[in-house]
């Protein structure tokens, strides 16, 4: 599975990229939300994991932009954040009822959750 990670925390990007690659996924990482839409159009991923709280353009707003892209097969967008679960669930609902994952879990649990969500019908 091709996964695009978008998070402004370089440590998180590095850790999750390595873990997901080790699990057999093709992983691309962006440390900024800017340019993500163009990258998705150029090289569409299967899944986009978006941090909710990024400077300049949050994950919820970026998810809305991604949803408006004219793609033959839109990627599965998942929000993730260190914010509390209630606030994260509200952000996901506001972004169109997207699935979400808390960063408060172990990295292996997050990876398993990404794989589970990616396998569900959109």
C-alpha positions in Angstrom: 0.0 0.0 0.0 1.3 3.5 -0.8 0.9 5.8 2.2 1.5 9.6 2.3 2.3 10.9 5.8 1.8 14.6 6.4 3.0 16.0 9.8 5.1 19.0 10.8 7.0 16.9 13.4 10.1 15.5 11.8 10.6 12.9 14.5 7.1 11.5 14.1 7.5 11.4 10.3 10.7 9.5 10.5 9.5 7.0 13.1 6.2 6.3 11.3 7.9 6.2 7.9 10.4 3.6 9.0 7.7 1.5 10.8 5.3 1.5 7.9 8.1 0.8 5.4 9.3 -2.1 7.6 5.7 -3.5 7.4 6.0 -3.5 3.6 4.3 -0.2 2.6 5.6 2.4 0.2 5.8 5.5 2.3 6.2 9.2 1.3 6.4 11.9 3.9 5.7 15.6 3.9 6.7 17.9 6.7 4.4 20.7 5.5 0.8 20.7 4.3 1.7 23.0 1.4 2.1 21.2 -1.9 0.4 18.0 -0.7 -2.5 18.3 -3.2 -0.1 18.6 -6.1 1.9 15.6 -4.9 -1.3 13.6 -4.6 -2.3 14.5 -8.2 1.2 13.6 -9.5 1.6 10.3 -7.5 -1.7 9.3 -5.9 -1.3 7.3 -2.7 -3.8 4.7 -1.4 -3.9 6.4 2.0 -3.1 9.9 3.3 -2.4 10.3 7.0 -2.9 13.9 8.0 -1.9 15.6 11.2 -4.7 17.8 12.4 -2.7 20.6 14.0 -0.1 21.9 11.5 0.9 25.6 11.1 -0.7 27.4 8.2 -3.1 24.7 7.0 -4.5 22.1 9.4 -5.3 18.5 8.5 -9.1 19.0 8.4 -8.8 21.9 5.9 -6.3 19.9 3.8 -8.6 16.9 3.9 -11.4 19.0 2.4 -9.0 20.2 -0.4 -8.0 16.6 -1.1 -11.6 15.6 -1.3 -12.2 18.1 -4.1 -9.3 16.8 -6.3 -10.4 15.2 -9.5 -8.8 11.8 -9.2 -9.9 8.5 -10.7 -9.4 6.8 -7.3 -9.3 9.2 -4.4 -7.0 8.2 -1.5 -8.4 7.1 1.9 -7.8 10.1 4.2 -7.2 9.5 7.9 -6.8 12.3 10.4 -4.4 11.8 13.4 -3.4 14.0 16.3 -2.2 14.2 19.8 -5.4 16.2 20.7 -7.9 14.5 23.0 -10.2 11.9 21.4 -13.3 14.1 21.7 -11.7 17.0 19.9 -10.2 14.7 17.3 -13.5 13.0 16.7 -15.2 16.4 16.2 -12.5 17.5 13.8 -13.0 14.3 11.8 -16.7 14.8 11.8 -16.3 18.4 10.6 -14.1 17.1 7.8 -16.8 14.9 6.4 -16.8 12.0 8.9 -13.3 10.9 8.2 -11.7 8.1 10.2 -9.2 9.2 12.9 -6.3 7.8 14.9 -4.9 9.2 18.2 -1.2 9.7 18.3 -1.4 8.5 22.0 -1.1 4.9 20.9 2.0 2.9 20.4 3.5 3.2 16.8 2.7 -0.4 16.0 -0.9 0.1 17.1 -1.2 3.2 14.9 0.3 1.2 11.9 -2.2 -1.6 12.5 -5.1 0.9 12.7 -4.0 2.5 9.4 -4.0 -0.9 7.7 -7.4 -1.8 9.2 -9.0 1.5 8.1 -7.4 1.3 4.6 -9.0 -2.1 4.1 -12.5 -0.8 5.0 -14.8 0.5 2.3 -14.7 4.3 2.1 
